[in-house]
Amino acid sequence: MARDREESFKKLAEGRMSKLLHDVKLIGNLSDKSNYKYTEEQVEEIFTEIDEAIDSCRNKFLEQCV
């Protein structure tokens, strides 16, 4: 049973990481100023939200390790 849960974790984590990395690449594509117009503040807002989401996710894992 523990093995099934570990395999389930690995399968889901791989799929979600793949999607996440793809989506991050798409966000990076927005940096092309020949196609998009944005301010430094908008960029900071994007990365602040990303950083907060990553910190929150990391904390969920760390809480389970204690």
Secondary structure, DSSP 8 states (H G I E B T S, - for coil): -HHHHHHHHHHHHHHHHHHHHHHHHHHHHTT-TTT----HHHHHHHHHHHHHHHHHHHHHHHHHH-
